[in-house]
Amino acid sequence: MSVDRPLAGLRVIDLVEGPLAPITRYLAELGARVDRYLPAPGDAADIVANAGKTFCAGPADEAALAAAHIIVAPPGRFDYETLAATNPALVLMHVSPFGTGNPFSDWKASDAVLHALSGSLSRSGIRGRAPLLPPGELAWQCAAAQGAYVVLAAFYKALRSGRGDLIDYSALDGAMQALDPGYGINGSATMGRPVHLLSRDRPAKGTQYPIFPCADGQVRICLLAPRQWQGMFRWMGEPGAFAGPEFAKISTRQQSEELQAALAAFFAPRKRADLEAEGQAHGVPIAGLLSFEEFAASGQVAARQALTELTGADGRKIPVVNGVLTIDGARMGPFGNAPDADALRPGDTAVARPFEGLRVLDLGVIVVGAEAGRMFADGGADVVKVESAAFPDGSRQSYLPYGLSASFAAGHRGKRSLGLDLRQEAGRRLFLDLLRQADVLLSNFKPGTLEALGLDAKTLMATNPRLVMADSSAFGPTGPWAKRLGYGPLVRAATGLTRMWRYPDDPESFSDAVTVYPDHVAGRISALGAVALLVRRERTGRGGTASVSQAEVMLAQFGDLLVPGDMAPPASRSRVLPALGDDEWCAFTVTNDQTTDLSALTDALSIEEWIGTRPASDAAAALQAHGIAAAPMLRVADLPSSAYCIARGSFRVDRHPYLPDPVISESAAAQHRNLPAPVSRPAPLMGEQSAEVVAAWLQPDPDDVKALENSGVLQPMDPEILAAATAFLAQTPAR
């Protein structure tokens, strides 16, 4: 299917080596011309990271630099002021493991080191065992995806305003924010509790999203909402032992050994495919555990044409992911448009942030939806979270009695809330009226949900041809798995990640239960697609649709597993060893040519003995001094006071008017020369700004607004919510 790739006309110079090279691959897939002034790829990781780019000999000359819209390079390669003097709309992004100008700028990084310093390693594994390094290179991959969003958002601002930017982008910042942030929005299973207040240890084995043997493998269930438990209860034949109302609570189900045993007996004689089909019929989120190879060969991947082939230098066909996004229904694989050099002319609109003046309707829920909308709110847009009292966002489930939590406050900062009943015809009409004033519509419902409400893409685009729509779903809107109930734990199970994430000596030690991957990174990729379409709208005047499948995000981020084994990169070895102290650990990565360095450092001691007699931070610093990538394992609670985060200003602390505790969240996705910090606006209570939004966007007659409220179409904040918040705060002193 032919489509006008949204970044056609965008010229990018790429000088990034190593695992952050995929930053510009995302741009190339979306149609940018990416000129890479580095040797052509050889090993698997290079081939996957650089698909769709143009390889150029020699250094970039003055003409190439003058024609570039974006340059992505290590620090020190170019002087921004010199380039901006002749190209004021240029965006130059310096990319490095730890950013510039801080005590860690010269440190070596590896995926293990990024996991250790971001807090994700401390939550990976099983209680009582060593922390378990996640599979693949998830930290690098998530950092690369965030880098692509950061640089494209900066370019969109430059395109609108004519003023470029200098960006200092750190891989550790990207890993902390886009993989599984400890200070941000969590999955609904945490009930919104701040991750840093949860157990210091790793999670207990198999309690949160349990996995059960079945006749031909294993399945995972993900029962979060009470209606999902009711579906499971009916499916089991309504056993009286579990009929009590207490089983509607997640904690009760997790702690009931009798229920776990009954579920195991129920699943054991059945096959995976039958369980998936029956579960879907009963509204039970369930997925079989597949290997990565099984997923790559599945009918879903084939139906969505999620894989394609490139021809290697030796003539071999190399399987690669056929793009992570689809635009206007077409896959954005590694075969972009030829650019029109005159197509993208910077404007002169006075904006301090990229999305100032834009209006966004945010139908997103849970984590993916929250993150995509927050990217726009942080960027200055008026983001309106459209909610329904009958079907509240799962992230409204809270340890507090009024649908707010520290997690929700971090994930929805900067937004306003509009309560609206889309099931009523008047609600649908009001939504379409709002849509006529909107620039962007975000959603992440199960495919078919909006269509069932009469809000299909054709109707929406006819209502507002300039509208940019971005949607995300578990497996994509097409293919045999499209209608499956999808949560992150089920996507990880179906794509092979769950089976990869376990200890080598224990096949039952599945350790991905508490991670929220790929939700955060999928939210950023969804926002990336929307920004790309906004760039195209500047060129063409029309909107479009961007769609991302969480399963295909995983497929792309493990894409080097698809490449023949003899093209694998040189081996390196990462380990996590106990250091001095209680449950303190040091992670490090040694390449083949560093074995001698390691032996010289530890003298006559084994590396286990040497690290075991030192604090983790001292051991890591000594290893780094010898050029070996190493880091102490930090827990989430350690991050705000860590030397790196203090130096980078990684976190902000806000006071929410309806929360007793301060809200800690990320400050910004990168450090910018010409971009102010996000505006501080507290996340809303449900329906808190319903009338305010309708008045600002539509200027209706006040009597009409009152009539909509009286009919239940427009849902203002429930007075009981405000009363509960006020009462709770009166009894709970601020901390």
Secondary structure, DSSP 8 states (H G I E B T S, - for coil): -----TTTT-EEEE---GGGTHHHHHHHHTT-EEEE-S----SHHHHHHTTT-EE-SSS--HHHHHH-SEEEE-TTS--HHHHHHH-TT-EEEEEESS-SSSTTTT----HHHHHHHHTSGGGSS-TTS-----STTHHHHHHHHHHHHHHHHHHHHHHHHS--EEEEEEHHHHHHHHT--SSS---GGGTT--GGGS-SS---TT-SS-EEEETTEEEEE---SHHHHHHHHHHTT--GGG-SGGGGSHHHHHH-HHHHHHHHHHHTTS-HHHHHHHHHHTT--EEE---HHHHHTSHHHHHTT-EEEEE-TTS-EEEEE--SEEETTEE--S------TTS--------SSTTTT-EEEE---HHHHHHHHHHHHHTT-EEEEEE-SSS--GGG--SSTTS--HHHHHHTTTEEEEEE-TTSHHHHHHHHHHHHT-SEEEE---TTHHHHTT--HHHHHHH-TT-EEEEEESS-SSSTTTTS---HHHHHHHHTHHHHSS-TT-TT----SS--TTHHHHHHHHHHHHHHHHHHHHHHS--EEEEEEHHHHHHHHTGGGGS-GGG----EEEEEEE-SSTT-EEEEEEEGGGHHHHHHHHTTS-HHHHHHTS-HHHHHHHHHHTT-EEEE---GGGGGGSHHHHHHT-EEEE--TT-SS-EEEE--SSEESS-----------TTTTHHHHHHHHH---HHHHHHHHHTTSEE---HHHHHHHHHHHHHS---
